[in-house]
Amino acid sequence: MANLRQISHSLPMQLLQARESAMALFRPMLRSFGLTDQQWRVIRVLANQCNTEAYELSQQSMILPPSLTRILKNLEEDGLVKRTPDYNDQRKVLINLTTRGRKKYEQVVPESEKVYRSIENKVGKEELNDLLRHLVALNSSLEFSE
């Protein structure tokens, strides 16, 4: 039987740990705005595009469709998003931020940037940019087609 690498050198475990370390810095700020991590991901995606279909939103926010349905329901109840039928294809629903949702986005962005600046201060701006470039390249290299 082959030896398995140490868990401290496991790519998936290190990526998970890095995510948790980063989110530990963002979560308190998001909570102060009454948002969860997942809600913020949805709002961030919708802030940069209009008339987004649920499947596309799921892919871009990295949230599984069943969870996204629940999150959208809560965001809609809070008046942050609206869902409307696609007039070209009634089976599809288009999702957009409301004025209130856009205002929430604009409130959170400066605070999110403060968190990014604190990360840059801890690890270095150039190192953070290098890490992000490497992660984009890694994800691109490992991407699979369905």
C-alpha positions as CSV (number, residue, x, y, z in Angstrom):
1,M,0.0,0.0,0.0
2,A,1.4,3.4,-1.0
3,N,2.1,6.0,1.7
4,L,-0.3,8.9,1.9
5,R,1.3,12.3,2.2
6,Q,1.0,14.1,5.5
7,I,-2.3,15.9,6.0
8,S,-0.3,19.1,6.5
9,H,0.8,18.7,2.8
10,S,-2.6,17.8,1.5
11,L,-3.7,20.4,-1.1
12,P,-7.5,20.1,-0.3
13,M,-6.8,20.4,3.4
14,Q,-4.6,23.4,3.0
15,L,-7.1,25.1,0.7
16,L,-9.9,24.5,3.3
17,Q,-7.7,25.8,6.1
18,A,-6.8,28.9,4.0
19,R,-10.5,29.5,3.3
20,E,-11.4,29.2,7.0
21,S,-8.6,31.5,8.0
22,A,-9.7,34.1,5.5
23,M,-13.4,33.8,6.3
24,A,-12.6,34.2,10.0
25,L,-11.6,37.8,9.0
26,F,-14.6,38.5,6.8
27,R,-17.4,36.8,8.8
28,P,-17.6,39.4,11.7
29,M,-17.9,42.2,9.2
30,L,-20.5,40.4,7.1
31,R,-22.5,39.6,10.3
32,S,-22.5,43.3,11.2
33,F,-24.4,43.8,8.0
34,G,-26.8,40.9,8.7
35,L,-25.3,38.8,5.9
36,T,-24.0,35.2,5.8
37,D,-21.0,34.3,3.6
38,Q,-23.2,32.7,1.0
39,Q,-25.6,35.7,0.9
40,W,-22.6,38.0,0.3
41,R,-21.4,35.8,-2.5
42,V,-24.8,36.0,-4.2
43,I,-24.9,39.8,-3.8
44,R,-21.4,40.2,-5.1
45,V,-22.2,38.2,-8.3
46,L,-25.5,40.0,-8.9
47,A,-23.8,43.4,-8.3
48,N,-21.8,42.9,-11.4
49,Q,-24.4,41.6,-13.8
50,C,-28.1,41.9,-14.6
51,N,-30.7,39.2,-15.3
52,T,-28.8,36.3,-14.0
53,E,-30.2,32.8,-14.3
54,A,-30.2,30.6,-11.2
55,Y,-27.8,28.0,-12.7
56,E,-25.3,30.7,-13.7
57,L,-25.6,32.3,-10.3
58,S,-25.0,28.9,-8.7
59,Q,-21.9,28.4,-10.7
60,Q,-20.4,31.9,-10.2
61,S,-21.2,32.0,-6.4
62,M,-20.1,28.4,-5.9
63,I,-23.4,27.5,-4.1
64,L,-25.2,24.3,-4.9
65,P,-28.7,24.9,-6.4
66,P,-30.7,23.6,-3.4
67,S,-28.9,25.9,-1.1
68,L,-29.1,28.8,-3.5
69,T,-32.9,28.4,-3.6
70,R,-33.1,28.9,0.1
71,I,-30.6,31.8,0.1
72,L,-32.5,33.5,-2.7
73,K,-35.8,33.1,-0.8
74,N,-34.3,34.8,2.3
75,L,-32.7,37.6,0.2
76,E,-36.0,38.1,-1.5
77,E,-37.9,38.3,1.8
78,D,-35.3,40.9,3.0
79,G,-36.0,42.9,-0.2
80,L,-32.4,42.5,-1.5
81,V,-33.1,40.5,-4.7
82,K,-36.0,40.1,-7.0
83,R,-36.8,37.1,-9.2
84,T,-38.8,37.6,-12.4
85,P,-39.8,35.2,-15.2
86,D,-37.7,35.3,-18.4
87,Y,-40.2,36.6,-21.0
88,N,-38.4,34.6,-23.7
89,D,-38.5,31.4,-21.8
90,Q,-41.1,31.1,-19.0
91,R,-39.2,28.1,-17.5
92,K,-36.4,30.4,-16.5
93,V,-36.2,32.9,-13.7
94,L,-34.0,36.0,-13.9
95,I,-32.4,37.3,-10.7
96,N,-31.4,40.9,-10.0
97,L,-30.4,43.0,-7.0
98,T,-33.1,45.5,-5.9
99,T,-32.3,49.1,-5.1
100,R,-32.0,48.0,-1.5
101,G,-29.7,45.1,-2.4
102,R,-27.4,47.5,-4.4
103,K,-27.4,49.8,-1.4
104,K,-26.4,46.9,0.9
105,Y,-23.6,46.0,-1.6
106,E,-22.3,49.6,-1.6
107,Q,-22.3,49.6,2.3
108,V,-20.4,46.4,2.5
109,V,-17.7,47.0,-0.2
110,P,-15.7,49.6,1.8
111,E,-15.6,47.3,4.9
112,S,-14.7,44.3,2.7
113,E,-11.8,46.3,1.3
114,K,-10.6,47.1,4.8
115,V,-10.4,43.4,5.5
116,Y,-8.4,42.9,2.3
117,R,-6.1,45.7,3.3
118,S,-5.5,44.0,6.7
119,I,-4.7,40.7,4.9
120,E,-2.3,42.6,2.6
121,N,-0.7,44.0,5.7
122,K,-0.2,40.6,7.2
123,V,1.0,38.7,4.1
124,G,2.2,41.5,1.8
125,K,0.3,43.0,-1.1
126,E,2.6,41.4,-3.7
127,E,2.4,38.0,-2.0
128,L,-1.4,38.1,-1.9
129,N,-1.6,39.0,-5.6
130,D,0.9,36.2,-6.4
131,L,-1.2,33.8,-4.4
132,L,-4.4,34.8,-6.2
133,R,-2.7,34.5,-9.6
134,H,-1.5,31.0,-8.6
135,L,-4.9,29.9,-7.4
136,V,-6.6,31.2,-10.6
137,A,-4.0,29.2,-12.6
138,L,-4.5,26.1,-10.4
139,N,-8.2,26.3,-10.8
140,S,-7.9,26.7,-14.5
141,S,-5.5,23.7,-14.8
142,L,-7.7,21.5,-12.6
143,E,-11.0,22.5,-14.1
144,F,-13.1,19.6,-15.4
145,S,-15.7,19.5,-18.0
146,E,-19.0,17.8,-17.2
